[in-house]
Amino acid sequence: MTAYSMPYGNSSLNFIFAPDESPETIIPKTTLPANNPLQVIRSALENPIGLENLPSLNADSSVAIAINDKTRPVPHHDLLPPLLEKLKKMGASRNKIRFIIASGTHIPMQSAEINKFLPEEILAHYLVTAHDCDDVNQLVYIGKTTSKTPVWVNREFVNADFKIVTGNIEPHHFMGFSGGVKSAAIGLTGRKTINTNHTFLLNAKSALGVYEENPMRQDVEEIGQMIGVDFALNTILDEEKRIIHAVSGQPLTVMKHGIQLSRQVCQVPVTKLYDLVIASVGGSPKDINLYQSQKALSRASLITRDGGVVILVAECPEGSGSSGYEAFMQDVDSPQAVFDKFKKSGFEVGPHKALQFARELQRIQVILLSSLDSELVKKLLLIPATTPEEALAKARELLPSGPEIALLPFAKNILPEVQQNPLG
């Protein structure tokens, strides 16, 4: 018997396999993290790309910085102090700098959460607010994209003299890649903007690792241009959330260069499809809820054969992560019913998570190993399990003996590159 550890919340779970089961572990490439993360950030800030000159700021120049919320493992403690040092050198006044937490359609973070989330020196000396996509008083309308997405954006951010986005660049399950202006173009816009942009989810090119041809991502780039984002500071992390690279400069240039760096870190060749794939999104905070943990399934499904099984390992201490998703699923009993209801009700962020699961459930079965109530899991058309032993037992019942098994302990950190004919 051999035991394999899979990240789960702030700990891990062990899966024990029979002697005739030989799982293959698929992990990100071995890439050494930076010995001095702060120096990597400072170097990136001293060498911005795509910009001939940074603007000169003064005591009256307002600066707005978009930062991701708790669902994203952005290394704020390393990222933000050097950025503030840079802004000081550029002439910015401390009392004119504000941080806006890019909540998107997530529940805005409360004061108690924010106090645990950011460095103390920032909380003590800078204004920090959380964006609310439903608060009309926070929003201003600035027009439509060429794809007819109405752009409602955070008023304080768009009106700032110098607008900065921060975050990570990594493969995204339908945006292609995260990072760049997305922190503002999605994180700081109104619900109608986000819902309209996310209707591109129905387009097959809105997919993991697709950038240039991804209509959703290109709409985001246009939103960022309309907002007038001036500067991006992004990192590329390893599976332990440690900084490997940092890039700063003109947002679109940062994005394109960062994608190349991300591919070097995340892209992993896979030579066959598997009967059973056991996938963890990588533990906390990535598995804080099912809404976020679904991102591991998008990777796992790429290497799962038709009729196969995925065990999604995700603690989900905050539940499904979307009351709208749960409400949408109350009267559906199959993947096809999800599609039918979607056509009738129209697109809405939250319920769109049902569509993402249904896409995969058309051809594979998903066992969710989590802390969620089993009845809720069943209502979401997933198979509940509370221990590795139970999850494996249920998977074995669904599969032939001697299944081909793959383990993805850090699924969100890989971009599987499947051969053209993996069954050949």
NORHU-V401173 format. One record per helix or strand. SS is the DSSP state (H for helix, E for strand). FROM is the first residue (numbers start at 1). TO is the last residue. If there is no record, write none. Layout:
BEGIN
((SS | FROM | TO) (SS | FROM | TO))
END
This chain:
BEGIN
((E | 2 | 8) (E | 11 | 17) (E | 24 | 25) (H | 37 | 46) (E | 49 | 49) (E | 63 | 68) (H | 76 | 89) (H | 94 | 96) (E | 97 | 102) (H | 111 | 117) (H | 120 | 125) (E | 127 | 130) (H | 136 | 138) (E | 139 | 144) (E | 150 | 154) (H | 155 | 158) (E | 162 | 168) (E | 171 | 172) (E | 176 | 177) (H | 182 | 185) (E | 189 | 189) (H | 191 | 202) (H | 215 | 227) (E | 231 | 237) (E | 243 | 249) (H | 251 | 266) (E | 267 | 270) (E | 274 | 280) (H | 290 | 302) (E | 304 | 313) (H | 323 | 331) (H | 335 | 345) (H | 352 | 361) (E | 365 | 369) (H | 374 | 379) (E | 383 | 385) (H | 388 | 398) (E | 405 | 408) (H | 411 | 413) (E | 415 | 418))
END
